[in-house]
Amino acid sequence: MKVAKIISVIGGIIYLVYWVFILLTSFKLGGVYSDLDLGYNPLVSIVLVNVLGLGLIVANFGYFYYLVSKEKKGELVKNAVLFSILIAGVPLLLFPAISVIFLILPLYSITSAF
């Protein structure tokens, strides 16, 4: 269970740092969209990506807390490493792709039409 806790904490920290960068980028992109005056409102995509990032952070740190509480009770969690890899590792490939698709590609497709 130590490995699972380490994976969960590292995954949570990675998602926290990545989420802060996405938050800053989304504020900058909001200014870019308003300066271009295209009539495109990126608020829905910004909210979706930020909520997804917060969900991943909460899932990783929540699973770490769950493992710590089970360890204090003396119980063993079956497949703890597998679950922590699924929570921390699999979205590590998908979350950056989803954030780029939702935040960057609309700007590219709108400006390439000019």
Phi and psi in degrees as a GROMACS rama.xvg file:
@    title "Ramachandran Plot"
@    xaxis  label "Phi"
@    yaxis  label "Psi"
@TYPE xy
-64.5697  -41.061  LYS-2
-64.2068  -40.9627  VAL-3
-64.2645  -39.1424  ALA-4
-67.0391  -40.0821  LYS-5
-64.6205  -43.524  ILE-6
-62.2577  -41.7936  ILE-7
-65.6312  -41.7981  SER-8
-68.2297  -44.4419  VAL-9
-63.4293  -42.6259  ILE-10
-61.7857  -41.6524  GLY-11
-63.5959  -40.193  GLY-12
-68.2257  -41.7582  ILE-13
-61.5966  -45.2409  ILE-14
-67.3382  -33.4133  TYR-15
-64.9988  -46.3449  LEU-16
-64.5875  -44.7825  VAL-17
-64.4213  -37.9147  TYR-18
-66.3348  -37.8907  TRP-19
-64.08  -42.1053  VAL-20
-63.8407  -38.887  PHE-21
-67.4087  -37.7879  ILE-22
-62.0421  -46.3933  LEU-23
-65.1337  -40.8543  LEU-24
-65.2485  -39.2042  THR-25
-68.0087  -34.1918  SER-26
-66.2439  -41.1859  PHE-27
-65.0843  -42.5006  LYS-28
-67.1632  -32.6248  LEU-29
-60.9077  -39.6416  GLY-30
-67.6201  -37.1512  GLY-31
-65.7171  -44.279  VAL-32
-63.4242  -38.4242  TYR-33
-73.115  -33.7689  SER-34
-69.1269  -34.2179  ASP-35
-74.0938  -20.6115  LEU-36
52.2068  55.8888  ASP-37
-95.5889  -11.4503  LEU-38
80.5773  12.895  GLY-39
-97.1237  129.863  TYR-40
-105.65  107.107  ASN-41
-84.7551  10.2072  PRO-42
-61.8975  -40.3592  LEU-43
-64.0517  -46.0717  VAL-44
-68.3973  -35.8538  SER-45
-65.5161  -43.7686  ILE-46
-65.2325  -42.25  VAL-47
-61.7586  -45.6139  LEU-48
-66.9164  -40.3876  VAL-49
-70.1731  -36.6033  ASN-50
-67.5442  -39.3975  VAL-51
-63.1052  -41.9276  LEU-52
-63.2775  -43.0066  GLY-53
-63.6149  -37.7961  LEU-54
-62.8311  -39.4418  GLY-55
-68.1564  -38.119  LEU-56
-64.3151  -47.0828  ILE-57
-64.41  -38.4493  VAL-58
-64.0076  -43.7453  ALA-59
-67.8163  -49.1666  ASN-60
-71.3545  -30.9924  PHE-61
-66.4282  -39.7132  GLY-62
-67.7684  -36.1146  TYR-63
-61.4017  -45.0523  PHE-64
-62.6452  -39.4117  TYR-65
-62.0982  -43.7768  TYR-66
-65.7216  -39.4185  LEU-67
-65.3353  -41.7001  VAL-68
-67.0248  -37.2447  SER-69
-68.1075  -35.6656  LYS-70
-67.9828  -36.7987  GLU-71
-66.0447  -32.708  LYS-72
-79.296  -11.4619  LYS-73
85.1462  13.1751  GLY-74
-92.2995  152.709  GLU-75
-107.006  131.837  LEU-76
-95.4656  120.559  VAL-77
-73.6997  142.767  LYS-78
56.6296  36.2846  ASN-79
-65.1823  -40.1637  ALA-80
-67.1265  -40.2216  VAL-81
-61.9961  -45.2807  LEU-82
-66.4515  -38.2596  PHE-83
-69.7501  -33.3615  SER-84
-67.4352  -39.6838  ILE-85
-65.7114  -37.1958  LEU-86
-77.8495  -37.7506  ILE-87
-96.9808  -36.6196  ALA-88
-88.9403  -44.2113  GLY-89
-65.5243  -46.5331  VAL-90
-67.5413  -16.1487  PRO-91
-62.6079  -26.9396  LEU-92
-87.1994  -33.9189  LEU-93
-87.363  -37.239  LEU-94
-63.4313  -44.6067  PHE-95
-62.8181  -37.1722  PRO-96
-66.2135  -42.634  ALA-97
-65.353  -40.4788  ILE-98
-66.9622  -38.0794  SER-99
-67.2635  -41.6449  VAL-100
-62.67  -42.8219  ILE-101
-78.5126  -32.1729  PHE-102
-100.762  -42.4812  LEU-103
-93.504  -42.4493  ILE-104
-62.6243  -35.0821  LEU-105
-61.3723  -37.6463  PRO-106
-65.3352  -41.116  LEU-107
-65.645  -44.2158  TYR-108
-71.0817  -32.8837  SER-109
-71.6454  -44.19  ILE-110
-78.6784  -22.1511  THR-111
-75.9296  -14.6551  SER-112
-74.4222  -19.3171  ALA-113
